[in-house]
């Protein structure tokens, strides 16, 4: 979780009008009211799915559009970046609408913070695995309201009591008079009805869509090439732009010579922008050739010039001293001093790139009185405000078309809207003469910063004579993601950035004496949240160290954890389920071993058991991962399974072989030959078990990631006796 | 000037001979189902077929393709998404973000040309495309489903 987001609103650079909108959206949500007014069916260009006859469609409320052809389109306020949000949110609304799944469509909503704010952020934006959680009640009510309006319209037309009308699978019926109508036939009349103020939502037992395996709405478009990503936007006469950026973070342009670049056929213009020097051309090939021909001198006086090894050495020194307090209970120092046995361990975590498969891109069409932007937009309110500021426009003059994103993993959610602002700056520098399509190459991406920060952890823990964990000291050293951003006031308290320590300062385990401390360091290297944020490193340190302690205490790792979870039934339930399904404690074939890890993130609970072996070349091979997840009501069980599978693949790739390192401030890696995600040959079998639940649903995009690293590391120990504490594994082991 | 045969149509394009086939397909022919992912033939998002063989178009100069060679992109794999692999992909809901999936399907189609019944190990050895979403197990299942000729049926 990004804890501070809950019920708090960030301080963004918004004009007064937008702040009021934020407030209004928040108040409406807080009061639990439905935004129930009729809107004209204007809308953005089809974004997610083509919607037939949108021009004649009506909107009973801000989230649903019903067309005469009987299609029902849900407006999705969140970004579809692979997590299945278009399918998940549509399921919730369709359930209360009593629609037929085959008639459902989805479309990204326009930017409108008043209507489409993330109710946990107060701004329109996607992140922190909040999409389903914040939309659950809102979209149920939107569906129920639209249903009631359809029923009222039918009652009026048929002159029968509304109470005698039923709705099922997209058909409104009155049994006594044997009449029925499809939604499309009633839509226009329904839109004229007054939205109801008292809504009765279904009992969970009456759900017919929620909890079922429904086909994803985007699968066909994504298997035929029809799905439109930001990269696929092609405006007439648009110029492709690539940017020469400094090779050291924090450097700026001193001077440049564009003579040779402009001589490259197809290159149209070369302009300086705050981020570097942009080359504009009639196509990507000419743009990149032009950039190669460019000569830029950089001012590196404020640049990072250290190597990552040197930075890490400084982190290690800091870890020997007390840091800012992130969690404290009892007296950790005394407990350690009096313990029968004390263990210590230090961990290194590298910078990580998000490397979404779709390289960053943004298309901008700038006119004197307004601007249109096409991109896989994740932070709509923030991006609109930042783009407007750079262009010298008002936010309401900026129209953003949100397209499918080819992955993000956090990269598109920057508080400074970095790549969007870059595209706007280029459009401005060229006077808006032609639309600009900014494309980052993969090298730009891997070398472009906004990494998961590098961290060093130092832990000490004490066991009493009976093997009980009595003292715990955990020090974390690394850069802050949010200091210096508009989110600082909300998320950084008393020198502790919540995103640096989440997963470490909220342990579920009953440890009487704890001290969790943080050292925050500064560097020009830009850092950012990366799928599961703080839990990417805290879960690894905590869960592998617990495993060491269990072994030192002579206890089974599952039993050792379980004994400390008496007050945490949901943690215990996923741990018990994964142990049962993985056959924990049962014999394995020779040469194979298991490890377990448990972690809560974003209010979802996940436990995993990994089985590892060594292949014929002695390389560590993860054969199988069994995963148990409790994310409340499982809205789309197959999407949940897919997110656990994918999270495991994503997390496994990182702990095995991904790292960004610096030599004299310059990034050593550049593309997928040296920044190496998991490929199919190393993907384990994954079994996902979902805990049945009636609790409000929580996120699944991120929580599958944190446990896999420590589960695998613990299995590697069980197999080889080696503790890997410096990531990635490839530094110490053959993988 | 280059002459190409793409999805059965002859197209004349004006491109520098060194231009990667990928950018000609995307920018000049306007077929955007073939994706840019790395530019160095590492990830496979740009996979197309030339005379039935899967190749990575981001690292192939347009001048290396002869006019009579048959280039097939995802848009030409089937007229309506009915190729057994596309049906299997949809039946198992393989895609997440979806960006790599068209290249993944073209790589799988190339594999099935030479090995109609690949084993799990064959797939692990031959499919080297990168998917950051981690859809690999469903990719493997969908290839096997298509190979069984049961692309239209669902499996849990």
Contacts between the chains, C-beta under 8 A, distances in Angstrom:
chain1	res1	chain2	res2	distance
A	80	B	97	8.0
A	81	B	97	5.6
A	82	B	95	7.8
A	82	B	96	3.5
A	82	B	97	3.1
A	82	B	98	7.0
A	82	B	133	4.8
A	83	B	96	7.1
A	84	B	96	7.1
A	213	B	156	7.1
A	215	B	90	7.1
A	215	B	93	6.3
A	216	B	93	4.6
A	216	B	95	7.5
A	218	B	95	6.9
A	218	B	98	6.5
A	219	B	89	6.9
A	219	B	90	4.5
A	219	B	93	5.2
A	219	B	94	7.3
A	219	B	95	5.7
A	220	B	81	5.9
A	220	B	90	5.4
A	221	B	98	7.6
A	222	B	95	3.9
A	222	B	98	3.1
A	222	B	101	5.4
A	222	B	102	7.7
A	223	B	81	6.3
A	223	B	86	4.6
A	223	B	89	4.3
A	223	B	90	5.7
A	223	B	94	7.5
A	223	B	95	6.5
A	223	B	98	7.9
A	223	B	101	6.1
A	223	B	102	7.3
A	223	B	105	6.2
A	224	B	33	7.1
A	224	B	74	6.7
A	224	B	75	7.4
A	224	B	81	4.2
A	224	B	86	6.5
A	224	B	102	7.8
A	225	B	31	7.3
A	225	B	32	7.0
A	225	B	33	2.0
A	225	B	34	7.4
A	225	B	73	7.2
A	225	B	74	4.0
A	225	B	75	5.1
A	225	B	102	5.0
A	226	B	33	7.3
A	227	B	98	5.5
A	228	B	32	7.8
A	229	B	35	7.9
A	229	B	99	6.1
A	231	B	32	7.5
A	231	B	35	7.0
A	231	B	36	6.5
A	231	B	99	8.0
A	232	B	32	3.9
A	234	B	27	7.6
A	234	B	30	6.8
A	234	B	32	7.3
A	240	B	27	7.9
A	265	B	16	6.8
A	266	B	16	7.6
A	283	B	19	7.6
A	283	B	23	6.0
A	283	B	27	5.0
A	283	B	28	7.7
A	284	B	23	5.1
A	284	B	27	6.7
A	284	B	36	7.5
A	285	B	15	7.8
A	285	B	16	6.5
A	285	B	18	7.5
A	285	B	19	4.5
A	285	B	20	6.7
A	285	B	23	5.1
A	286	B	16	7.5
A	355	B	132	6.3
A	356	B	97	7.2
A	356	B	99	7.6
A	356	B	132	5.9
A	357	B	35	7.5
A	357	B	37	5.4
A	357	B	43	6.9
A	357	B	45	6.1
A	357	B	97	6.7
A	357	B	99	4.3
A	357	B	100	4.8
A	357	B	130	7.0
A	357	B	131	7.0
A	357	B	132	5.1
A	357	B	133	7.8
A	358	B	35	7.3
A	358	B	37	7.6
A	358	B	97	7.3
A	358	B	99	4.5
A	359	B	36	6.6
A	359	B	37	7.2
A	404	B	97	7.3
A	404	B	98	6.7
A	405	B	97	6.5
A	406	B	35	7.5
A	406	B	97	5.0
A	406	B	98	7.1
A	406	B	99	2.9
A	406	B	100	7.7
A	407	B	97	4.4
A	407	B	99	6.4
A	407	B	132	5.0
A	407	B	133	6.3
A	409	B	132	7.1
A	439	B	36	7.7
A	441	B	39	6.0
A	442	B	37	6.9
A	442	B	38	4.4
A	442	B	39	6.0
A	442	B	40	7.5
A	442	B	43	8.0
A	443	B	39	7.9
A	638	B	93	6.2
A	639	B	93	7.9
A	642	B	93	6.8
A	642	B	96	6.3
A	642	B	135	7.4
A	642	B	138	7.3
A	643	B	96	8.0
A	645	B	134	6.2
A	645	B	135	7.5
A	645	B	137	5.8
A	645	B	138	7.3
A	646	B	96	5.7
A	646	B	133	4.7
A	646	B	134	3.8
A	646	B	135	6.3
A	647	B	134	7.1
A	648	B	134	6.7
A	649	B	131	7.8
A	649	B	133	7.6
A	649	B	134	2.4
A	649	B	135	7.8
A	649	B	136	6.1
A	650	B	132	6.7
A	650	B	133	7.3
A	650	B	134	5.1
A	653	B	134	7.7
A	671	B	38	5.5
A	671	B	39	7.5
A	671	B	40	5.5
A	671	B	42	6.2
A	672	B	38	5.1
A	672	B	40	7.5
A	672	B	42	3.9
A	672	B	43	5.4
A	672	B	130	6.1
A	673	B	40	6.8
A	673	B	42	5.6
A	677	B	130	5.6
A	677	B	132	5.9
A	678	B	134	6.8
A	678	B	136	7.6
A	679	B	128	6.0
A	679	B	129	7.8
A	679	B	130	6.2
A	679	B	136	7.6
A	680	B	123	6.8
A	680	B	124	5.7
A	680	B	127	5.1
A	680	B	128	7.5
A	680	B	129	7.7
A	680	B	131	7.9
A	680	B	136	4.2
A	680	B	139	6.5
A	680	B	140	6.7
A	681	B	124	4.3
A	681	B	125	6.8
A	681	B	128	7.8
A	683	B	134	7.1
A	683	B	136	3.9
A	683	B	137	6.1
A	685	B	137	7.1
A	686	B	137	6.0
